[in-house]
Amino acid sequence: MSENDKLPKEDEKDVSSSVNDEDQNEHSDDKEQDDKTDEEKLKDLMNAIEELEKKSGNKKRKKPVLFIEFGGVFHRNPLLNYLMYYTLNLVVIYGVITLFDFGAFSPQLWVPLAFVLIYTAAETFFRQYIMLRHFRFALRSLGFIFFFGYLTLFYLIDVYLFGDLLIFYNETLLVVFVGMFVVFRYLLSYIIKYVILKQRSF
């Protein structure tokens, strides 16, 4: 009896141990499946994000937008940047007015120098204010807010500060002048930046 009793107990132990092993294997398989599913989910999410980025990048490329001079930066130093803009404005303003006969400067040399100095300072403050406070509106207007701002500044400085020292022949020529000023200055500044960047790359 004792030997027969021992045999089933041992069988029961073997059966219970095998059942426990199977349960552990099932649990481990379930954990591995859960881990795999989590990894697969992460991979799927990453793939979806990459696809969205590609689609958004393609949409941005497909929709070019015309911006009218958001005011680039020539140099990180504010003083040097202002001096470069002053020189650029002086060349473009004096060149456009004299070449296309939009108006007449006083023969005194200090007049165009002072006019451009005041305009450049006013334009710098105006541009910084728009970029800091109304950047979204500038984007929505495609940059035309700068054109109207420049037009207003030229008119106010011409009429209220310089009077007879600088005369635009009529208001229509003033509007045409500002348009040409924006275009020529943009092209010239682009050329300058391209040359500077090209020299730095070598």
TASUL-V196154 format. One record per helix or strand. SS is the DSSP state (H for helix, E for strand). FROM is the first residue (numbers start at 0). TO is the last residue. Records with the same first field share a line. If there is no record, write none. Layout:
SS=FROM-TO + FROM-TO
//
This chain:
H=1-61 + 77-99 + 108-132 + 134-139 + 143-164 + 170-200
E=102-104 + 165-167
//
